[in-house]
């Protein structure tokens, strides 16, 4: 389960750094939770830990490569604005109209 989550995280990071239109966030719960942090609407910090021991050289190398890929992800955070009541009413009315059209289409 843990290996699958980290594999899915690697797939999402690869997708984001290569500029794909969609990233496979739904492959694991971990990537679903990290969706906003990875390429979303927030500033993020990714901390990696590396071992100085030669016994862990392969894991340390893979961790550093992952860190290098994560550095290439660019987020575009923006402040969330308050929506006034009139704007919300217009949005709700247009959504209800669209829903009515869809219900009519399905019937």
N, C-alpha and C positions, 0 to 999 in steps of 0.2 A: 504494500500500500504506500509506504513512504517512497520507495523507488519510483513508483508510478507517478506520484505527485511531483517529485523532482524532475522526472523526465518530461512531464507536461509543462513544468516551469521553464525548462530548457527550450521546449518547442515554442512557447510564447515569446521568450526573449529572442530567439532566433527569428521568429516572424516579425517582431517589432524592429529589430535592427536591420533586417533586409528590406523593410519598407512595404510589406504586404498590406493590403487593404483591411484584412480581417485577421485577428489573432485568435488562436484556439483556446480561449479562456475557459470554456465549458468542459475541458478534458478532466479537470480535477477540482476538488473543493478548494485546494490551496490557491490555484490560479483564479478561481472565482472571487475569493476573498481579496486577493491582491490586484484585482482588475483596475481600480482607480490609481493605485500606486505605480503600476506598470503601464506607462503610456496614457495615463488618465489625467484627471484634473487636480493633481496635488503634487507638492514637492516631496521627493522621496530620498531616503538614504539607504544604501545597500551596503551592509558590512559583511566582509568575508574574513574568515580566520584561516591562517595557514600554519602548518607545523614546521618547525625547523629541523625535524628529524628526517634522516635519509630513508627511514622505514616508510614514511608517508609521502614520498616524493610524487607518486602518481596522483594521489588525491590533492596534494598541494598545487600541482600543475593544473589540474582540471579546475580547481577552485579559482585560481588566478585567471584562467581563460574565461571562466564564467563572469568574473568581475570585469574583465575587459569588455566583454559583450554588453554587460549591463550599463557600462559607462556610455555606450553609444545610443542608449534609449533617450529620446528627447520628449519631455513632458511640456505641455503648454498650460500651466495653471492660470486660472483667472478667478477673480472674486465673484462669488455667487451674489446676484443682486436680488433685492426684494421685489416681488411681483405685487403690483397694486390690485385692488379688488376689481376694478374695471377690466384690466387686462385678463385676469383670471376668469371673469364672467364671459368675455368674448371667446377665450380659449375653450371654456366648458360648452358654450353654445355651438361652436364649430365642431367640437368633438361629438356632441349629441347629434348634430346633423349628419356627420359622417357615419356614425353608428346606425342611424335610421336608414341611410342609403345602403349600408352593408346588410342590414336585416332584410330589407326589401329585395336585395340581390339574392340572398340565400333562399328566401321563400320562393 
